[in-house]
Amino acid sequence: MARVLVPLAQGCEELEAVTITDLLTRAGVTVVTAGLDENPVKASRGVTLLPDTTLDDVNADEFDMVVLPGGLPGADYLDADPRIHAILKQLHQQGKYTAAICAAPKVLAGAGLLDGRQATSYPGVLDGMNLPQVAVMSDAVISDDKVITSRGPGTAMDFALELIEQLKGREIRNEVERGLCR
C-alpha cells in the first residue's frame, strides 16, 4: 500500500492540507500527517489541525511520496526546517515522489529539486525567485518526472487527483473522481 507523508507547519493552507489528505485516503493511500513539533497546527484561516505524529518520529524510508501543503507562513516554516529539506532530498534520491502546492514549491526549489524542470506555484512565488534553471509555468498542475507542483487552494482537488494517478494509476483516480461527482 502506498504511504504519503504530509508535513504540517503553523500557518499552512488548511484547504490544501485537508483536500490532499482526504482524497489520498479515499484512494486507499496511507497518509501520515506530521507536525514540525508536538503542538496542534493553527492553519492560515484559523482552523486547528491535529497531526498524526511529529516530524522527528517519522522514518522517511517508509514513504513513497512527501506532499507539502502551501499557505503562508506555513511554506516559510517548511523551507526553514532542515529536516524537510533532508526528507525531500532523500526521497528524490531514492526515486520517490515529491510534491508541493501553492507557496510550497519554493521549498522544492530551496532543496534543489526543481532545477531543470517545469514547475508551477501560487502566482509570484516561483517567478519572484531568481530561478533561471526552472521553467516556471502557469498550469494548474505540473508533473515533471516524479516532482509534482500545483498553483493553490483552487487547484487542490486537481493536484490531489494527480497524486492519486501517479501513485495508484488512472483507474483509481477515475474511481475517486466519480465519487466526488465531478
C-alpha positions in Angstrom: 0.0 0.0 0.0 1.3 3.5 -0.9 2.3 5.7 2.0 2.4 9.5 1.9 3.9 11.9 4.4 2.2 15.3 4.7 4.2 17.7 6.9 2.1 20.4 8.6 3.5 23.7 9.6 1.9 26.5 11.6 0.1 28.7 9.1 -0.3 26.1 6.4 -3.3 26.3 4.0 -5.9 24.1 5.5 -8.0 23.6 2.3 -4.9 22.2 0.7 -3.8 20.0 3.7 -7.3 18.6 4.2 -8.0 18.0 0.4 -4.7 16.2 -0.1 -5.3 14.0 3.0 -8.9 13.3 2.2 -8.6 12.4 -1.5 -5.5 10.2 -1.0 -7.3 8.4 1.8 -10.3 7.8 -0.5 -7.8 6.2 -2.9 -6.6 3.7 -0.3 -3.3 5.5 0.3 -2.0 5.6 3.9 -1.5 9.3 4.8 0.6 10.3 7.8 0.5 14.0 8.8 3.4 15.2 10.8 3.8 18.4 12.7 7.1 20.2 12.9 6.7 19.9 16.7 4.2 18.4 19.2 1.7 21.3 19.1 -1.6 21.4 17.2 -1.2 23.3 13.9 -3.1 26.5 13.6 -3.7 26.9 9.9 -3.8 30.1 7.8 -7.5 30.6 8.3 -7.6 29.7 11.9 -8.6 26.0 11.6 -6.8 23.8 14.1 -5.3 20.6 12.7 -4.0 17.7 14.8 -1.1 16.0 13.1 -0.8 12.2 13.5 2.8 12.5 14.7 5.8 14.7 14.7 8.4 15.0 12.0 11.0 13.7 14.5 9.1 10.5 14.8 8.8 9.6 11.1 11.2 7.5 9.1 11.3 8.9 5.6 12.3 5.5 4.1 8.7 4.3 4.9 7.1 6.7 2.4 6.6 6.7 -1.3 5.8 10.4 -1.5 6.1 13.6 0.5 3.5 16.3 -0.2 3.9 19.9 1.1 0.8 22.0 1.6 1.3 25.7 1.0 0.0 28.7 2.7 1.9 31.4 4.5 3.7 31.4 6.8 3.5 27.6 6.6 5.6 27.3 3.5 8.2 29.6 5.0 8.4 27.4 8.1 8.8 24.3 6.0 11.5 25.9 3.9 13.4 27.0 7.0 13.3 23.5 8.5 16.5 21.5 7.5 14.6 18.2 8.3 12.2 19.0 5.5 15.0 19.6 3.0 16.7 16.4 4.1 13.5 14.3 3.6 12.8 15.9 0.2 16.4 15.1 -1.0 16.3 11.6 0.5 13.0 10.6 -1.3 14.2 12.3 -4.5 17.5 10.4 -4.4 15.5 7.2 -3.9 13.4 7.8 -7.0 10.3 8.6 -5.0 7.8 11.4 -5.4 8.0 14.9 -4.0 5.1 17.3 -4.4 4.1 20.8 -3.3 1.3 23.2 -3.8 0.7 27.0 -3.6 3.7 28.7 -1.9 5.4 25.3 -1.0 7.1 24.7 -4.4 9.6 27.2 -3.2 10.7 24.6 -0.6 11.3 22.2 -3.5 13.3 24.9 -5.2 15.3 25.5 -2.0 16.1 21.8 -1.9 17.3 22.0 -5.5 14.6 19.6 -6.8 13.2 22.0 -9.4 16.5 22.5 -11.3 16.0 21.6 -15.0 12.2 21.1 -14.5 8.9 22.7 -15.3 7.0 23.8 -12.2 4.1 25.9 -11.1 3.2 27.7 -7.8 1.0 30.4 -6.4 1.4 33.5 -8.7 4.5 35.4 -7.7 6.2 32.7 -5.6 8.5 30.9 -8.0 8.5 33.6 -10.6 9.5 36.0 -7.8 12.6 34.0 -7.1 15.8 34.0 -9.1 15.5 30.5 -10.6 16.8 30.6 -14.2 17.2 26.8 -14.2 13.4 26.3 -13.6 10.7 26.7 -16.3 8.0 28.4 -14.3 4.6 27.8 -15.8 1.1 28.9 -15.0 -0.6 25.5 -15.4 -2.9 24.3 -12.6 -0.8 21.1 -12.0 2.6 20.1 -13.4 4.1 16.6 -13.1 7.7 16.6 -14.3 9.1 13.2 -13.7 8.4 12.5 -10.0 8.2 16.1 -9.0 4.6 17.5 -8.9 3.6 21.1 -8.3 0.3 23.0 -8.3 -1.0 26.6 -8.1 -3.0 27.0 -4.9 -6.2 26.3 -3.0 -8.4 26.4 -6.1 -6.3 23.6 -7.7 -6.0 21.4 -4.6 -8.5 18.8 -5.9 -6.8 18.5 -9.3 -3.5 18.3 -7.5 -4.7 15.5 -5.2 -6.2 13.6 -8.1 -2.8 13.8 -9.9 -1.1 12.5 -6.8 -3.5 9.6 -6.8 -2.9 8.9 -10.5 0.9 8.9 -10.0 0.7 6.5 -7.0 -2.2 4.3 -7.9 -2.9 4.7 -11.6 -5.6 6.3 -13.8 -8.3 3.8 -12.9 -8.2 4.6 -9.2 -8.0 8.3 -9.9 -11.2 8.0 -12.1 -12.9 6.0 -9.4 -12.2 8.6 -6.7 -13.1 11.4 -9.1 -16.5 9.8 -9.9 -17.3 9.6 -6.2 -16.7 13.4 -5.9 -19.4 14.0 -8.6 -17.0 15.9 -10.8 
